[in-house]
Amino acid sequence: MPLHLKIKTAAQSKICCHIMQQTLLQQIQETFNSFQNNLNDSLHNGLQGKRQAALQHFLELGFPTSALEDWKYSNPAKIVEHIKSIASPQKTAAVHSINVPPAPFESNVVVLYNGQYIAEKSAFLDKSLQVCSLENALEQAKNTAVHEVFNQIADSEQAAWVALNTAFAQGVWIQVPPHTSLQYPVYLLFLYDNPQAQQLRQSRCLVHIADHSEAVFYEEHRNLGTTALYTNQVTEIRAADHSTTEYVQIQNEASQAAYFGSTNTAIAADAVFKIFTLSLKGNWLRNDLNLHLTANNASCYLNGLYVADEKQFMDNHTFVNHIQPNCYSNEIYKGIATDKAKTVFNGKIKVHIDAQKTNAYQQNRNILLSDTAQMFAKPQLEIFADDVKCSHGCTIGQLNEAALFYMRARGISEASARRLLLQGFASEVVHGISHAALRDYALKLIGEKMVG
């Protein structure tokens, strides 16, 4: 094709994309107006103002593009152009007809359907756990904790997807009371059906771990429909003084799923927060993790694994924000890419001027299995204090040929040897999960991905 025709085609494509986005933005504004008009008067207690402000921020920001540094390799326009509408929060009438798959192990089960908390389908083994819909929590004037979490940890002023989620916020409020150690994990099951094709679904999850408490969470998203699912998920977590929290996210979605996720945590004094993010299935996955160490002796551990094949796209952005002194963070992310897959890792550690005696470590290790796959890595350090220990490292390589030869020389087939090496490489990420059944379940899904 002549150069001038290529330029013309590219320009026409950009114009078409711009028109489609403007149409979607107009539809979002109309859906928001209708949604606000149907709200109960009891929700006019400041929440409506927060929603309106968030929508305004979103309209000013617009959908992110690859022109922005944080979206340089993502190009979300490829996904946005397929979204035709946004789902308005609404009550589900026939909750009895919702088919909830069984939990993979004994758990406190919290079910959300199209973003709405479904109490009738949820079940709790730990009776001390406090769970209600986000709307009910925000209506309770005495519940100051929810107002300290909602829209206080996630950034709805600078992050467009967070702002959009805040404008239509619907979801669940979970609180672990003070001095409580949950015996069973909290299984967060997000179910979606999509009767309208190419519709964006959203949900909001707020979690408060009170002081001197311990809890394990496991988050999973499932599509009950048959058409492509587009999800915008925002989670805000406040880990109070002396609390211990593990949060496990396993993305094992349908092959046509597109997922935007933002997990935001504020970690208080002497609190320990561990997060495990495993990206295994789905067409287009973007994970934003923002962890803020807000008080003395806070610590966090970030463990990530992304395994991409065929034409999968997986993007992990992490931000560890050291605000106060004597805090510790340790991050290890591992990636595997083959076929025509594309992965991105962008890990940033920021140490503020007052955060002396900080210890912060970051590692990103990758295995590239084909000439057509792409892997991008960008580790970052911003250090404004002078008495710190910080390091980061990144590697991209191939399977160890010596180890492969050693295994084949002992009668193991090449396919089995490669699978065992990859499983060994990947499994390190989940060994830190304390709950044995959850750890075994994660290892099982990793093994299934390797076989596939």
Phi and psi in degrees as a GROMACS rama.xvg file:
@    title "Ramachandran Plot"
@    xaxis  label "Phi"
@    yaxis  label "Psi"
@TYPE xy
-57.0395  151.852  PRO-2
-59.9522  -41.4478  LEU-3
-66.2557  -29.4817  HIS-4
-73.5494  -36.6449  LEU-5
-62.7289  -43.8827  LYS-6
-63.1692  -42.8016  ILE-7
-64.0177  -42.6734  LYS-8
-63.6944  -42.1824  THR-9
-63.7296  -42.2419  ALA-10
-64.7475  -42.3624  ALA-11
-62.2766  -38.5546  GLN-12
-64.2332  -41.2654  SER-13
-65.3184  -40.68  LYS-14
-63.7921  -44.0101  ILE-15
-62.167  -43.3269  CYS-16
-63.039  -40.9286  CYS-17
-63.7862  -42.5373  HIS-18
-63.5947  -41.9167  ILE-19
-63.9749  -40.4107  MET-20
-67.3246  -39.3048  GLN-21
-63.3369  -38.4666  GLN-22
-63.9572  -42.1883  THR-23
-65.7261  -41.0933  LEU-24
-62.248  -40.1968  LEU-25
-64.5738  -40.905  GLN-26
-64.6475  -38.0546  GLN-27
-63.1168  -43.5368  ILE-28
-61.9977  -43.3132  GLN-29
-66.7657  -40.2294  GLU-30
-64.861  -39.6253  THR-31
-64.3007  -44.2326  PHE-32
-60.7358  -43.4356  ASN-33
-65.2573  -40.7678  SER-34
-62.8692  -45.9297  PHE-35
-63.6996  -38.92  GLN-36
-65.9648  -24.7326  ASN-37
-94.6903  0.910139  ASN-38
-69.8852  150.075  LEU-39
-69.5654  150.498  ASN-40
-60.1643  -27.1075  ASP-41
-66.8669  -16.805  SER-42
-90.6985  6.41095  LEU-43
-88.7612  32.7295  HIS-44
-100.611  42.709  ASN-45
101.578  -24.8022  GLY-46
-65.9091  -40.4619  LEU-47
-62.0942  -38.9578  GLN-48
-64.3981  -38.3466  GLY-49
-65.4195  -39.8647  LYS-50
-62.9974  -46.0304  ARG-51
-62.6038  -42.6991  GLN-52
-64.0537  -39.8074  ALA-53
-65.4557  -41.6099  ALA-54
-62.0118  -41.3123  LEU-55
-62.5065  -41.0912  GLN-56
-61.1851  -42.4439  HIS-57
-63.4651  -45.8136  PHE-58
-63.6478  -33.2796  LEU-59
-71.7462  -38.4605  GLU-60
-77.2133  -40.4484  LEU-61
71.4703  171.871  GLY-62
-65.2953  137.115  PHE-63
-64.085  153.385  PRO-64
-128.693  170.127  THR-65
-69.4934  -5.65073  SER-66
-72.513  -19.0396  ALA-67
-84.8395  141.183  LEU-68
-59.0917  -41.9021  GLU-69
-70.9694  -11.2924  ASP-70
-121.351  20.9991  TRP-71
-56.4679  -41.7284  LYS-72
-102.795  -0.411049  TYR-73
-91.276  -44.0537  SER-74
48.9942  66.6805  ASN-75
-63.844  -12.4989  PRO-76
-57.7183  -29.0514  ALA-77
-63.5825  -27.9815  LYS-78
-90.178  -44.8631  ILE-79
-58.2562  -36.6267  VAL-80
-65.1734  -16.5893  GLU-81
-93.7499  -11.0306  HIS-82
-82.7751  122.538  ILE-83
-98.2527  -25.364  LYS-84
-158.401  170.608  SER-85
-120.076  137.308  ILE-86
-75.2739  134.594  ALA-87
-87.8909  136.053  SER-88
-55.5196  134.741  PRO-89
-154.853  156.469  GLN-90
-78.3275  142.401  LYS-91
-94.2939  122.291  THR-92
-78.2725  -59.3087  ALA-93
-90.1662  70.0805  ALA-94
-68.7576  -24.4359  VAL-95
-64.4757  -23.8931  HIS-96
-85.6967  -4.93122  SER-97
-74.0051  124.754  ILE-98
-90.4908  105.234  ASN-99
-95.33  116.993  VAL-100
-65.5065  150.827  PRO-101
-68.0096  150.545  PRO-102
-68.2676  146.089  ALA-103
-71.1682  -13.336  PRO-104
-160.496  170.235  PHE-105
-59.6585  125.556  GLU-106
-153.774  162.374  SER-107
-81.8828  116.302  ASN-108
-99.8453  120.222  VAL-109
-113.147  114.507  VAL-110
-105.375  130.162  VAL-111
-120.882  134.818  LEU-112
-120.615  116.039  TYR-113
51.8139  38.4088  ASN-114
90.7466  -11.7814  GLY-115
-98.1005  132.755  GLN-116
-68.7969  128.741  TYR-117
-112.207  96.775  ILE-118
-63.9315  -35.8938  ALA-119
-65.1906  -24.232  GLU-120
-102.815  -2.28039  LYS-121
-92.1265  156.584  SER-122
-149.767  141.301  ALA-123
-129.126  125.651  PHE-124
-88.3288  -33.1239  LEU-125
-90.5705  106.131  ASP-126
-71.0377  -14.8965  LYS-127
-78.3452  -16.3254  SER-128
-66.9173  132.553  LEU-129
-108.642  120.006  GLN-130
-137.984  135.327  VAL-131
-155.956  173.154  CYS-132
-67.4223  153.796  SER-133
-60.328  -39.817  LEU-134
-61.3615  -45.7915  GLU-135
-65.0401  -38.5208  ASN-136
-64.2651  -41.7235  ALA-137
-71.1631  -24.7701  LEU-138
-75.3657  -22.8407  GLU-139
-79.0495  109.36  GLN-140
-62.5216  -31.1579  ALA-141
-78.5447  -14.2631  LYS-142
-83.4813  78.6489  ASN-143
-71.6761  -25.6306  THR-144
-60.9707  -40.6271  ALA-145
-64.4831  -35.1049  VAL-146
-74.2696  -19.0673  HIS-147
-81.6182  -11.7096  GLU-148
-107.808  -49.7604  VAL-149
-61.6095  120.292  PHE-150
61.5219  20.9359  ASN-151
-108.072  -21.9663  GLN-152
-107.136  -42.7375  ILE-153
-77.5807  150.508  ALA-154
-99.9286  98.9171  ASP-155
-89.8161  -0.637593  SER-156
-92.5822  -28.5739  GLU-157
-115.746  -19.3261  GLN-158
-104.11  112.075  ALA-159
-61.7646  -44.1507  ALA-160
-66.4919  -35.2743  TRP-161
-66.6221  -42.6457  VAL-162
-60.4726  -43.4176  ALA-163
-63.3261  -41.7554  LEU-164
-63.8895  -40.4208  ASN-165
-64.4877  -38.3103  THR-166
-60.7806  -34.7493  ALA-167
-112.778  29.0462  PHE-168
-54.5368  125.17  ALA-169
-152.247  135.91  GLN-170
171.368  -135.724  GLY-171
-136.972  147.711  VAL-172
-116.124  125.289  TRP-173
-126.225  130.12  ILE-174
-133.275  129.446  GLN-175
-98.0989  117.407  VAL-176
-63.2316  164.403  PRO-177
-60.5471  146.956  PRO-178
55.6372  42.6663  HIS-179
-124.856  132.505  THR-180
-116.643  110.699  SER-181
-69.1183  133.46  LEU-182
-78.1372  -31.3357  GLN-183
-118.278  151.308  TYR-184
-65.6396  157.193  PRO-185
-97.3716  113.475  VAL-186
-94.2661  107.04  TYR-187
-91.838  107.239  LEU-188
-108.932  109.375  LEU-189
-97.0913  111.235  PHE-190
-104.928  139.969  LEU-191
-135.187  136.908  TYR-192
-120.714  153.648  ASP-193
-130.726  76.1127  ASN-194
-62.7933  -28.6781  PRO-195
-99.7802  118.894  GLN-196
-64.7411  146.736  ALA-197
60.0384  39.9109  GLN-198
-109.337  136.422  GLN-199
-82.1365  126.734  LEU-200
-106.758  144.569  ARG-201
-135.163  152.593  GLN-202
-152.194  155.309  SER-203
-128.266  132.537  ARG-204
-124.884  122.196  CYS-205
-113.358  131.14  LEU-206
-130.178  131.681  VAL-207
-124.682  115.791  HIS-208
-99.8243  106.959  ILE-209
-70.0688  173.013  ALA-210
-64.2166  144.124  ASP-211
57.9261  35.5788  HIS-212
-118.201  161.483  SER-213
-134.975  137.892  GLU-214
-158.072  151.823  ALA-215
-121.738  133.594  VAL-216
-122.173  144.985  PHE-217
-133.477  121.935  TYR-218
-110.665  133.884  GLU-219
-145.16  143.312  GLU-220
-118.113  136.156  HIS-221
-135.215  140.522  ARG-222
-100.711  119.291  ASN-223
-88.6417  -11.5806  LEU-224
-91.2626  -172.373  GLY-225
-116.002  -13.0807  THR-226
-94.7617  169.318  THR-227
-58.5172  137.102  ALA-228
-108.953  129.977  LEU-229
-116.541  120.473  TYR-230
-124.447  137.687  THR-231
-123.584  104.049  ASN-232
-112.951  130.553  GLN-233
-126.032  130.806  VAL-234
-124.187  134.097  THR-235
-123.066  130.025  GLU-236
-129.912  130.864  ILE-237
-115.315  115.547  ARG-238
-100.769  108.957  ALA-239
-77.4372  179.392  ALA-240
-54.0836  135.414  ASP-241
61.313  21.3089  HIS-242
-91.2251  159.217  SER-243
-130.545  122.647  THR-244
-133.877  135.91  THR-245
-118.659  132.798  GLU-246
-129.296  117.892  TYR-247
-113.621  124.045  VAL-248
-115.101  119.087  GLN-249
-117.92  115.052  ILE-250
-99.2969  103.218  GLN-251
-131.574  55.365  ASN-252
-90.6293  177.894  GLU-253
-63.8146  155.984  ALA-254
-63.9596  -21.7908  SER-255
-100.358  7.95877  GLN-256
-77.3242  143.018  ALA-257
-120.769  130.933  ALA-258
-133.64  127.202  TYR-259
-112.35  119  PHE-260
-127.58  136.638  GLY-261
-131.432  114.285  SER-262
-112.687  124.329  THR-263
-129.919  127.849  ASN-264
-133.481  136.023  THR-265
-109.095  122.105  ALA-266
-112.594  121.588  ILE-267
-91.3437  -170.699  ALA-268
-61.9636  132.724  ALA-269
59.2265  17.568  ASP-270
-89.667  150.011  ALA-271
-120.76  125.866  VAL-272
-127.668  125.584  PHE-273
-120.6  133.572  LYS-274
-130.092  137.796  ILE-275
-123.658  120.816  PHE-276
-119.868  114.149  THR-277
-115.857  113.089  LEU-278
-104.252  110.413  SER-279
-118.353  -48.4602  LEU-280
-130.487  159.546  LYS-281
126.969  151.772  GLY-282
-79.0644  -45.1553  ASN-283
-142.489  112.555  TRP-284
-124.647  131.191  LEU-285
-130.655  121.281  ARG-286
-116.536  121.362  ASN-287
-109.778  118.29  ASP-288
-114.62  123.872  LEU-289
-125.897  110.509  ASN-290
-115.529  125.941  LEU-291
-115.523  117.433  HIS-292
-90.4823  100.146  LEU-293
-98.4677  -5.75608  THR-294
-149.103  167.736  ALA-295
-58.1284  136.417  ASN-296
66.3108  20.6274  ASN-297
-74.8193  151.318  ALA-298
-145.367  150.464  SER-299
-144.84  152.125  CYS-300
-131.328  125.982  TYR-301
-114.636  124.557  LEU-302
-127.508  120.026  ASN-303
-133.127  146.291  GLY-304
-140.01  131.651  LEU-305
-132.381  126.969  TYR-306
-124.152  107.461  VAL-307
-117.492  134.32  ALA-308
-137.295  -176.152  ASP-309
48.2282  -120.347  GLU-310
-115.618  27.4249  LYS-311
-64.3268  148.716  GLN-312
-124.643  128.791  PHE-313
-135.276  126.181  MET-314
-128.998  122.138  ASP-315
-118.928  118.018  ASN-316
-114.649  123.046  HIS-317
-121.679  144.431  THR-318
-137.615  114.851  PHE-319
-107.798  117.666  VAL-320
-109.993  101.06  ASN-321
-86.0667  107.646  HIS-322
-101.278  -37.0924  ILE-323
-116.762  163.893  GLN-324
-74.7952  166.978  PRO-325
60.838  33.4659  ASN-326
-105.686  161.488  CYS-327
-136.189  137.879  TYR-328
-140.817  143.397  SER-329
-139.305  125.273  ASN-330
-130.886  128.986  GLU-331
-135.453  122.976  ILE-332
-122.984  135.051  TYR-333
-125.409  142.789  LYS-334
-135.161  148.324  GLY-335
-133.668  130.44  ILE-336
-136.687  138.012  ALA-337
-144.948  -179.035  THR-338
55.6522  -127.272  ASP-339
-112.48  29.2148  LYS-340
-73.1523  162.18  ALA-341
-138.789  131.374  LYS-342
-128.874  153.61  THR-343
-136.161  133.641  VAL-344
-127.385  123.776  PHE-345
-129.06  104.281  ASN-346
-113.305  123.976  GLY-347
-122.958  132.579  LYS-348
-117.926  127.408  ILE-349
-119.95  128.332  LYS-350
-115.755  113.874  VAL-351
-74.1008  165.396  HIS-352
-62.794  -29.1425  ILE-353
-87.1804  -5.72716  ASP-354
-88.985  57.7455  ALA-355
-69.5063  160.398  GLN-356
61.4242  29.556  LYS-357
-78.7993  138.905  THR-358
-119.218  118.198  ASN-359
-139.522  128.286  ALA-360
-133.527  143.72  TYR-361
-144.702  132.828  GLN-362
-134.021  139.183  GLN-363
-133.271  118.074  ASN-364
-122.939  136.774  ARG-365
-136.873  147.453  ASN-366
-121.625  123.891  ILE-367
-105.458  121.275  LEU-368
-106.565  -4.06947  LEU-369
-147.27  158.309  SER-370
-74.6361  -17.2433  ASP-371
-97.4336  -11.0292  THR-372
-79.5937  157.098  ALA-373
-129.527  139.146  GLN-374
-134.328  130.938  MET-375
-121.644  134.007  PHE-376
-135.044  137.156  ALA-377
-143.922  86.0175  LYS-378
-78.9179  142.537  PRO-379
-137.649  141.701  GLN-380
-128.026  130.998  LEU-381
-124.397  108.784  GLU-382
-120.823  120.154  ILE-383
-113.792  -3.28837  PHE-384
-100.16  160.783  ALA-385
-111.653  -8.15773  ASP-386
-116.198  75.0475  ASP-387
-139.142  162.881  VAL-388
-125.314  109.253  LYS-389
-135.143  143.111  CYS-390
-153.945  155.249  SER-391
-148.185  154.476  HIS-392
-151.82  153.713  GLY-393
-145.587  135.256  CYS-394
-135.664  144.336  THR-395
-133.592  119.024  ILE-396
-148.551  -162.966  GLY-397
-119.494  177.1  GLN-398
-61.4354  147.051  LEU-399
-69.3655  110.319  ASN-400
-65.4277  -34.3896  GLU-401
-64.7294  -43.2936  ALA-402
-65.5807  -38.7429  ALA-403
-63.7366  -43.677  LEU-404
-63.7928  -42.0152  PHE-405
-58.7761  -43.542  TYR-406
-71.2403  -38.9835  MET-407
-68.1828  -32.3488  ARG-408
-66.9029  -15.8306  ALA-409
-106.087  22.5675  ARG-410
89.5278  7.37002  GLY-411
-89.2742  132.299  ILE-412
-64.3526  159.674  SER-413
-62.0996  -42.7018  GLU-414
-62.7616  -44.2223  ALA-415
-66.4458  -39.7678  SER-416
-64.3915  -43.2075  ALA-417
-63.0413  -43.3363  ARG-418
-63.1772  -42.5082  ARG-419
-65.251  -40.4381  LEU-420
-64.9969  -42.0811  LEU-421
-67.6851  -39.7725  LEU-422
-64.6742  -39.1742  GLN-423
-64.1238  -40.9856  GLY-424
-62.0672  -42.1023  PHE-425
-80.2682  -33.4112  ALA-426
-66.9365  -23.1135  SER-427
-56.0541  -31.317  GLU-428
-64.3778  -32.4759  VAL-429
-101.455  -1.99341  VAL-430
-63.1056  -21.0526  HIS-431
-81.0308  -5.44014  GLY-432
-68.6751  122.691  ILE-433
-76.8439  -32.196  SER-434
-78.9983  117.349  HIS-435
-61.5157  -44.5359  ALA-436
-65.2118  -39.1983  ALA-437
-67.755  -40.8072  LEU-438
-62.5798  -44.2978  ARG-439
-64.1273  -38.2751  ASP-440
-63.9251  -42.1722  TYR-441
-63.8542  -42.6639  ALA-442
-64.1803  -36.8657  LEU-443
-61.9637  -46.475  LYS-444
-66.0873  -36.6546  LEU-445
-63.312  -43.704  ILE-446
-61.3521  -40.7984  GLY-447
-64.2525  -37.2895  GLU-448
-65.4537  -39.9912  LYS-449
-65.5515  -38.672  MET-450
-66.9819  -41.3684  VAL-451
